[in-house]
Amino acid sequence: MMVELLTGVLVTSFAFCLFGSQQNKDDLETDDKIEIVEITGRHVTLSCQTCRKLKRHREVESNLFECTKCRRHIDLR
């Protein structure tokens, strides 16, 4: 009976750590991806189809972003 109780506690704590840390990472990622750099626009981390990597994009118009490396436009409207 003691082994079953100990196993249950370990499984529960493992599940709590696994799913609890995922929620904290999601909260941090949404805060880090958007930052206001200047009055004209904001910089956002998006996946660039030309570069095939996560790159910084500058907002040119409302919900229209431009890759800072290859200058490809991404329309999120």
C-alpha positions in Angstrom: 0.0 0.0 0.0 2.9 2.4 0.8 4.5 1.7 -2.6 1.2 2.5 -4.4 0.8 5.8 -2.5 4.4 6.8 -3.3 3.9 5.9 -7.0 0.7 8.0 -7.1 2.5 11.0 -5.5 5.4 10.8 -7.9 3.1 10.5 -11.0 1.0 13.4 -9.8 4.0 15.7 -9.1 5.5 14.8 -12.5 2.3 15.6 -14.3 2.0 18.9 -12.4 5.6 19.9 -13.3 5.2 18.9 -16.9 1.9 20.8 -17.6 2.6 23.6 -15.1 5.9 24.6 -16.8 4.2 24.6 -20.3 1.7 27.2 -19.2 4.5 29.5 -17.8 6.5 29.2 -21.0 3.4 30.2 -23.1 2.9 33.3 -21.0 6.6 34.3 -21.3 6.6 33.8 -25.1 3.6 36.0 -25.7 5.2 38.8 -23.7 8.6 38.5 -25.4 7.4 38.4 -29.0 6.0 41.9 -29.2 7.9 44.9 -28.3 7.3 48.5 -29.3 10.5 50.0 -30.6 9.4 53.2 -32.2 6.2 55.2 -32.8 6.0 54.0 -36.4 5.6 50.3 -35.7 6.4 47.3 -33.5 8.8 44.4 -33.9 7.4 40.8 -33.7 9.0 37.4 -34.0 7.4 35.4 -36.8 8.3 32.5 -39.0 9.7 33.8 -42.4 8.9 31.6 -45.4 11.9 32.8 -47.3 14.5 32.6 -44.5 12.8 29.4 -43.1 13.5 30.5 -39.6 12.0 32.6 -36.8 13.0 36.1 -37.6 12.2 39.6 -36.4 9.5 41.4 -38.5 8.7 45.1 -38.5 5.1 46.3 -38.7 4.8 48.4 -41.8 1.0 49.0 -41.7 -1.7 47.6 -39.4 -1.2 43.8 -39.3 1.3 43.9 -42.3 4.8 42.9 -41.3 8.1 43.0 -43.1 11.1 40.6 -42.4 14.1 42.6 -41.3 16.5 40.3 -43.1 14.9 39.5 -46.5 12.2 42.3 -46.6 9.4 39.8 -47.4 5.9 41.0 -46.4 3.5 38.9 -44.3 -0.1 40.0 -44.3 -2.1 38.9 -41.1 -5.3 40.8 -42.0 
